[in-house]
Amino acid sequence: MKLFIWVFILSIFAFGVVMMRIEINRSGRAIGKLNNEVEIKQARNQYLELECARLSGPEEVFTSAEKKLHLRRTPPQDIVVLDD
């Protein structure tokens, strides 16, 4: 009877160890997946920041103004300053 109790206790302990190991593996996979998603989003964010910097540069603004709004740069000699 004592042997049966020890085997039972040992099997419960082994079952607990196995269940914890399964949970650790599952958590590790979930963490790995989340890390991959973070890396992808960081790369996308870096790309978008670079794109914003490129699009907000003066040359891009002037080019867009010419194409979309049909505006052009006024040569400095055509600028007239009016005094108050």
C-alpha positions as a Python dict, from the first residue, in 0.01 Angstrom:
ca = {
    (1, 'M'): (0, 0, 0),
    (2, 'K'): (286, 238, 80),
    (3, 'L'): (438, 171, -262),
    (4, 'F'): (108, 251, -429),
    (5, 'I'): (90, 587, -246),
    (6, 'W'): (447, 675, -346),
    (7, 'V'): (381, 579, -708),
    (8, 'F'): (62, 784, -704),
    (9, 'I'): (240, 1088, -558),
    (10, 'L'): (526, 1049, -805),
    (11, 'S'): (285, 1020, -1099),
    (12, 'I'): (100, 1336, -986),
    (13, 'F'): (434, 1519, -959),
    (14, 'A'): (541, 1394, -1303),
    (15, 'F'): (207, 1497, -1449),
    (16, 'G'): (249, 1845, -1299),
    (17, 'V'): (602, 1874, -1442),
    (18, 'V'): (481, 1767, -1787),
    (19, 'M'): (191, 2013, -1777),
    (20, 'M'): (421, 2297, -1672),
    (21, 'R'): (664, 2209, -1952),
    (22, 'I'): (380, 2211, -2208),
    (23, 'E'): (263, 2551, -2079),
    (24, 'I'): (618, 2690, -2094),
    (25, 'N'): (655, 2571, -2456),
    (26, 'R'): (320, 2720, -2552),
    (27, 'S'): (407, 3050, -2383),
    (28, 'G'): (745, 3054, -2558),
    (29, 'R'): (581, 3013, -2897),
    (30, 'A'): (334, 3292, -2818),
    (31, 'I'): (619, 3521, -2708),
    (32, 'G'): (814, 3439, -3025),
    (33, 'K'): (512, 3519, -3239),
    (34, 'L'): (460, 3851, -3059),
    (35, 'N'): (829, 3938, -3097),
    (36, 'N'): (802, 3875, -3472),
    (37, 'E'): (497, 4100, -3492),
    (38, 'V'): (680, 4374, -3299),
    (39, 'E'): (979, 4351, -3535),
    (40, 'I'): (752, 4373, -3839),
    (41, 'K'): (566, 4673, -3698),
    (42, 'Q'): (893, 4846, -3603),
    (43, 'A'): (1025, 4797, -3956),
    (44, 'R'): (699, 4930, -4101),
    (45, 'N'): (712, 5229, -3864),
    (46, 'Q'): (1071, 5304, -3965),
    (47, 'Y'): (972, 5289, -4333),
    (48, 'L'): (677, 5524, -4273),
    (49, 'E'): (894, 5769, -4079),
    (50, 'L'): (1143, 5778, -4366),
    (51, 'E'): (859, 5822, -4615),
    (52, 'C'): (716, 6111, -4408),
    (53, 'A'): (1057, 6276, -4397),
    (54, 'R'): (1095, 6235, -4773),
    (55, 'L'): (747, 6366, -4850),
    (56, 'S'): (778, 6665, -4620),
    (57, 'G'): (1104, 6779, -4776),
    (58, 'P'): (1095, 7108, -4966),
    (59, 'E'): (1160, 6956, -5309),
    (60, 'E'): (875, 6708, -5270),
    (61, 'V'): (640, 6985, -5154),
    (62, 'F'): (731, 7201, -5455),
    (63, 'T'): (692, 6908, -5693),
    (64, 'S'): (351, 6818, -5550),
    (65, 'A'): (241, 7182, -5567),
    (66, 'E'): (339, 7199, -5933),
    (67, 'K'): (172, 6871, -6030),
    (68, 'K'): (-145, 6882, -5821),
    (69, 'L'): (-214, 7253, -5780),
    (70, 'H'): (-39, 7386, -6093),
    (71, 'L'): (163, 7626, -5882),
    (72, 'R'): (512, 7735, -5969),
    (73, 'R'): (798, 7904, -5793),
    (74, 'T'): (815, 8277, -5833),
    (75, 'P'): (1159, 8390, -5940),
    (76, 'P'): (1320, 8626, -5686),
    (77, 'Q'): (1333, 8911, -5940),
    (78, 'D'): (950, 8898, -5971),
    (79, 'I'): (891, 8948, -5597),
    (80, 'V'): (781, 9294, -5495),
    (81, 'V'): (789, 9399, -5130),
    (82, 'L'): (536, 9664, -5032),
    (83, 'D'): (614, 9889, -4740),
    (84, 'D'): (344, 9993, -4496),
}
